[in-house]
Amino acid sequence: MSTMTPTIMPDIANQTSAQTEGALDWVGMSNIEIPLMVAAIGEPDRQVSAKVEAFVNLADPKAKGIHMSRLYLLLDELSNNGTLSHASLKQLLNDFIGSHEGLADKAFVRFDFDYHLRRKSLISKKQGWKAYPVTVVGVYDDGNLDLELGVEVPYSSTCPCSAALARQLIQDAFAAKFAGNDAVDAATVKEWLGTTEGIVATPHSQRSIAEVKVTMGKDVDELPIIHLIDSIEDALQTPVQAAVKREDEQEFARLNAQNLMFVEDSARRLQAALNRMPMFTDFWVRVNHLESLHAHDAVSVATKGVQGGFKY
């Protein structure tokens, strides 16, 4: 028994016209799963597990469609033999367009992955892993590459209003405890402050998320992932911890008390820090305080204010 293999297979995308004519902004694929080497400033190249979106525009209104397999194979080549950097991203997008000559003149790619960093605890210096969600976006249009880096950084925020109300209750408890005692013994007060009767209230705090996107200048090749994360954590002062001993937890409590923040305070801290970083030509910040008091979240957004840049 023999099988027949066709010598010519139909190519519908090339051989037929569009059912309805019209140019399309973007056509491609999303949720492509690939391993990927990433070049980050200050770190050895490392492999991450990425999900990718890859698109080109369909400039020819009569064309049936694009060649998605060509985009996939170019991504596969980067995965197997390359490293994600400014230069490789520009080449990838240029190849996207080159593989669709006559069909496309714009290209887009987005990589989403977790970037793991070893982080030391505050006092004991014990180390543990923290995974930071990272997004890298490249858009190639008319020979120009726009490169965007995004990160998410978790931190703790303690409410200034709640802290003031807690202090008032502690003051009231002190007055009630030692009313009429004109000569209060310091040791007695110290012991009393170490009890639940002395600290009758504590302010509420919550895990919070800083979402930051920056546009990078053309002189940046390796991705400044660690630099951006460190700058965010330094500005906020209360990043969540990995390995923690009791002395670390105590220091974390102290830092929260010394860095009381409404959502507006957090956004302005990051806005000020990013304005001092010339390597980023534009930025967008969204801070999310995942409220422990309310059933809803508190949110603040800030941008650099570049004309034609990030909004909302």
N, C-alpha and C positions, 0 to 999 in steps of 0.2 A: 504494500500500500504506500503510495507516495503522497506527499503534501506539496501544494503549490504555493510558492512565495511570490507575491506581486513585486515586480521590478520597480514600479512607480506607485507610490502611495499618495492619496489625495492630500492636498494642503489647502484646507478651506479658507484659512486666513489670507492666503495669497491669491486664490483662484476665484473668489467670489466677492461681491460688493456688499456694502453695508445694507441691511434691511431698511434702515432709516438713516439718512445722511446727517452728520453732525460731528464736529470736533469734540473731544473729551479732555477734561482737565487732567485726569490721572486714570491709568489702568494698570493693574498688576496683581500682586499677591500680598497676603498678610499671614501672620503666624507661621512663618517659615522657621523651622527649628534647626539651628546649626551650632556647633562648637566654634569658638572664635578666639584667636589670640588678640590681646589688647595691649597697646603700648601706652603706658601712663607715666607721666613725669615723676621721677623719684622711685619707681618700682620696676622690678624686672618684668618683661613681657609675661603675661599669664593668660591661661585659657579660661574662658567663661562659657556658659551655656546661654545662647542668645535666641531671642525671637525677633524676626525681621519682617519689615514691610518694604517692598520694592515696587516702584512705579515709574512709568514714563507717561508723558502725555500722548494722546493720539491726535496729532495735528491734521492728518489727512481725513477730511470728513467723509470720504467715500470708502476708506479702507475698512475691511471687515473687522480686523482686530490687531493686537500686537502679538509678539512671539514670547510668551511667558517663560518658556523653557530656557530661552537665552538669558533672561534675567537670573533665573535660578542657577544656571551653570556658571555664570560669572560670580555669583555669591559663593558657590561651592568651591571655585578656584581660590577665592580669598580665604575661605575657611581652611582649606587644605595646605595652601602654600604662602599665605600672606599674614600680615598683622594689621589690625585696625589702627590707622593713624590719619592725620590730615591728608598726607600725600596719597595713601592708598584709597582713601574715601573719594578724593577727587578723581583718581584714575578709574575707580569702580563706576562712578556716575557717568564719566565720559564714555566708558565702554558700554554702559546701558544705552546711551544715545547712539553710539557708533553701531551697535547691533540692531538698531532700528532706523537705519538711514532712510530718509524719505517719509518716515512715519512719525518720528518724535524729535523734538528739539529741547526737551526739558526732562529732568530725572530727579527722583526723590528716593531716599532710603532712610529707614529708621531702625536702630538696634536697641533692644531692651534687654538688660541683663542685671544680675546682682554682682556687685563688686565687693569681695570680702577683704576686710582689713583686720589685722591684729591690733587690738586696742588695750592699753594699760589702764588699770583701775586707778582711782584718784590718789590713794595713800599707800596701799600695800603693793601697788605696781604689779599685781597679778594680771595675766594677759588672757584674753579671750577673743573669739571671732565676732565681728559685727558685719552683717550683710547690708550694703547700701544699694537700693535700686538706682540704676543709672540708665539714662537714655541718651543716645547719640543720633542726631538728625543731620542729614546732608541734603541740600537742594542745589542742583546745578541748572543754571538758566543763563543762556547767552554768554557762556564762557565764564560766568561768575559762580563761585562756590560759597554758599552760606552754611556755616557749620555751627550747630547748636549742641550744647552739653547740658543735660539736666540731671539732678540728683534729688533724692529724698533723704532727709536727716531727721530722726526722731529725737525729741528732747522733752524735758519736763518743764511745765509752766505752773507757777504758783500765783494765785490771784491776789493782787495788792489790796483789794477791798476786803476780801475774806481774811487776810492777815491782820488788817486794822481792826476788824470786828472781833477777831480772836484775842488780840492784845487788850481790847477794851474789857472783854469778859475776864481775862486774867487780872487786870487791874481791879475790877469790881470784886473778884474773889479775894484778892489780897487785902483790899479795904475791909471786907467783911470779916476776914480771919483775924486781922490785927487791929481792929477798931478799938480805940481807947488805949492802945499800947504806945506810949510816946518813946519808949526806948526798945526798939525792936532789935533782937539779937541776930547778927548776920548769919551765924551758923544755923539758927532755927529757920530763918527764911530760906537759906540754901536747901536745907532738908525738905522744907515744905514745897519748894519749886520742883523737886524731884518726884513728886507724887501726882496722881491724877487729880487730886483736889486742888493742887497748885496750878497745873496746866489744864484748865477746864475746857479749853477749846484749841483746835489747831486749824490753820487755813487749809482750804482745799487746793489740791494741785492735780494735774492730769497729764497723761502722755500727750504730746503734741507733735505735729509733723511740719517741717519746713520743706516746701517744694520750691526748688530754685532752678531756673533755666538761664543760661548765659549764651551769648553769641561770642565766638572766639575770633580774634584777629587772624589775619592770613599768615603771620609769622609764627604761629603756634603749630607744631607738628604733633608731638606726643600729647595725649589728652591730659589736662590738669585736673584729673579726678580727685586726687588726694588733696591737692592745694585748695580746691573749692570746698571739699568736705571739712577740712581743718578750719578754714576761714569761717564757715557757718557755725561750727561748734565753738570756736573761740569767741565769736560775737555773742552767742546765746549763753554760754557758760554752764549750761545744765544738760549736756548730752546724756542720753540714757547709757547705762553701763553694761559691760559683759560680765566678767568675773568680779565678784564683790565680797569683801570681808566686812566685819562690823565697822572697822575704822573708815572704810570706803563709804558705807551707808551713812555714817555720821557726817562725813565731809559733804556728801551729796545733799543731805538735809541742810547743812550750813549754806551751801551754794544756792539752794533754792530760796532760802530766807534772804540772802544778799542779792538775789536777782529776781525780785518780784516783777511779774510781767503781765500786763494786759496783752491782748492779741495785737493791739496797735504798737505797743512797745517792742514786741518781737519783730514785727515787720520793719519798724524804723531802725532797729539795730542792724538788721541784715542789709537794708537799703544803704545805710551809712558805710558799712564794711565793703559792700560791692562797689560803691562809688569811689573807693580808694584803690581799686584794682584795675589799672589801665589795660591789662591783658584781655579784659572783657569789654567789648564795645557796646553791649546792651545786656540788660538783665530783666527778669521777671521773677517776683517772689510771691508765694502764697503761703501763709502760715495758718495752720488749722489747730485750734485748741479743742481737743475732744473732751468736752466738758464733763466733769464729775458731778457738778451741781445741777446742770440743765440736761434735758433730754436731747438738745440740739448742740451743734458745734458753733464755736466762734471763729470767724475767718477774717483775715485782712490780706489785701493784695497791694503790692507796690512794684513800680517799674522805674527804669532809669529816665524815661521820658524822651527817648530818641524819636525824632520824626520818622514815621513809617515803621517803627520798631514794635516791640511787644506792647500789647494792651490787655486789659482785663485780667 
